[in-house]
Amino acid sequence: MMVTQPPTGQRADLVAPEIRGLVLVEWVDSTSNGAWQHRREAVRKAGCSRCCTVGMVLSASADSLTLLQSVSLGTDEVDATFSIPRAAITRIRRLEVRHGH
């Protein structure tokens, strides 16, 4: 697989809803810690998780990007969908699949 970059200057939240194919999505997620701890330790651990998800684009809207893991060939059935809020997406990279050597 070869990763191709979005057009120069294009932000992930501005990618056209028509985007299709295999993509790598970088996004941030909230974190939490429900245990008692010293304030300094809580400050040291504070921050968001940086995440990366690869999948085929099922749908895209102004609010979210939905990926899927599997497609049943010859049918219209899909499996393992995953929606990411657009506000959390930091980058979308289209992946190109090359067959052969």
C-alpha positions in Angstrom: 0.0 0.0 0.0 1.1 3.5 -0.7 -0.2 6.5 1.2 -1.1 9.5 -0.8 -1.6 12.9 0.8 -4.6 15.1 0.5 -4.2 18.2 -1.7 -1.9 20.9 -0.2 -3.6 23.0 2.5 -6.7 20.8 2.6 -7.9 20.3 6.2 -9.5 17.0 7.2 -12.8 18.8 8.1 -13.0 20.2 4.6 -12.6 16.9 2.7 -15.5 16.6 0.2 -18.3 14.2 1.3 -17.8 12.3 -2.0 -14.5 10.8 -0.7 -14.5 7.1 -1.2 -12.1 4.2 -0.9 -9.6 3.0 1.6 -8.5 5.8 4.0 -6.3 6.3 7.1 -8.0 8.7 9.5 -6.0 10.4 12.3 -8.2 11.7 15.1 -8.2 12.7 18.8 -10.3 11.1 21.5 -11.0 12.1 25.1 -9.5 10.3 28.0 -10.4 10.0 31.6 -9.2 8.5 34.9 -11.7 7.7 37.6 -9.1 6.9 40.3 -8.0 9.1 43.2 -4.6 10.6 42.5 -2.4 13.5 43.5 -3.1 16.7 41.5 0.4 16.7 40.1 0.0 13.2 38.8 -3.3 14.1 37.2 -1.7 17.0 35.5 1.1 14.8 34.2 -1.3 12.3 32.8 -3.8 14.9 31.3 -4.4 15.1 27.6 -6.2 13.5 24.7 -5.4 10.2 23.0 -4.1 10.4 19.4 -5.8 7.7 17.4 -5.5 6.2 13.9 -8.1 4.1 12.1 -8.0 2.5 8.7 -11.2 1.5 6.8 -13.3 1.9 3.7 -15.5 5.0 3.6 -19.2 4.1 4.0 -20.5 7.7 4.3 -19.4 11.2 5.0 -21.3 14.2 6.2 -20.5 17.6 7.6 -20.7 16.0 11.1 -19.0 12.6 10.8 -17.1 10.2 8.7 -18.2 6.5 8.8 -15.8 3.8 7.9 -16.4 0.1 7.5 -14.2 -2.9 7.9 -15.7 -5.5 5.5 -17.9 -5.8 2.5 -19.6 -9.0 1.3 -18.8 -9.2 -2.4 -21.8 -9.7 -4.6 -24.2 -8.3 -1.9 -25.0 -5.0 -0.4 -23.9 -6.1 3.1 -21.2 -4.4 5.2 -19.8 -5.2 8.6 -18.1 -3.4 11.5 -18.9 0.3 10.9 -17.2 3.0 12.9 -18.2 6.7 13.0 -15.7 9.5 13.8 -16.9 13.0 14.6 -15.5 15.5 12.0 -14.5 17.8 14.9 -12.1 15.0 16.2 -10.5 14.3 12.8 -7.0 15.9 12.3 -6.1 14.3 9.0 -7.5 12.0 6.3 -5.1 10.2 4.0 -6.3 8.1 1.0 -4.6 4.7 0.7 -3.9 3.3 -2.7 -3.9 -0.5 -3.0 -1.4 -1.8 -5.6 -1.7 -5.4 -6.8 1.4 -7.3 -7.8 5.0 -6.6 -7.0 
